[in-house]
Amino acid sequence: MSDLEFTGYDPTIENRDAIRATSTEIAFTMRDFAAPEEVDPRKLMRHDKQGNMGSCQGFSLTNACEYVWALVHGQFSVERQLSQLFAYLESQRQSQGLLGRDAGSTIEAGLKVATSIGMLPEKDLPYSTPYPNNARTLITDDMRMKAFPYRIGSHTWLDSYDAIFRYLASGVGAVHTGTLWNDSFYARNGVLESVSLGRGGGHATAWLGYSKRKDSKGRNYIWRLNSHNDSWTEIAPSVIDQLCRHEYTSIVGVSDLSTPGPRKVSWMQSRPLG
């Protein structure tokens, strides 16, 4: 696809084989737990915007990790708001040749940060634009020490709608995605029924929960939190099918659990989040 006009990270440099190689498989099935009717994260999660910086991974990754902490503790805490700028710059450092220029970062690099380095509390490095001139030296060893306790336990490569739904419905964790992106991905009415994959660039978004809306096959729409322009969107399962088949898609579940397994989250069973 040589005619792509890349914005954000370049999906052609993504090492998907490496992500798969370090993926922890989910061994359970839908028969092993009771899926809630819906998992609605909108009242639980804040919506921040990245502005004119290609920092979408920093936002998607921190949103996913914040959601994981909410799963663990049963509520969202201001103390667990995480630094998007730290996640972005550290993932650039893990992506060879990217740190120092606002060119996005790879999903593989973001996972390295989340599993090995950790996520810095937001208060220690608040988000600001434009891209910092001192990007190569802004992150300190002291920041990395503060980030170290906030690491995920595993990531799982998700290659189908069914795998994504099982991950979200079981309470294992959140879904962090890197996909092609163009204007067709914006849903002005809040529901995304179709996309065009002919042209575009790379963009990262967090998929957190699912709505009561269902397609003709009885499959729930997935909630997407986007840091660029629009906010919460219900994604049709047919769109997810299309993305899963696309060569530039990376969809991973992130969890605090080193061995993913279903867990009962009481507030998911009785009511929407928040």
Secondary structure, 3 states (H helix, E strand, C coil): CCCCCCCCCCHHHCCHHHHHHCCCCCCCCHHHCCCCCCECCCCCCCCCCCCCCCCHHHHHHHHHHHHHHHHHHCCCCHHHCECHHHHHHHHHHHCCCCCCCCCCCCHHHHHHHHHHHCCCEHHHCCCCCCCCCCHHHHCCHHHHHHHCCCCCCEEEECCCHHHHHHHHHCCCCEEEEEEEECHHHCCCCCEECCCCCCCCEEEEEEEEEEEEEECCCCCEEEEEECCCCCCEEEECHHHHHHHHCCCCCEEEEEECCCCCCCCCCHHHHHCCCC
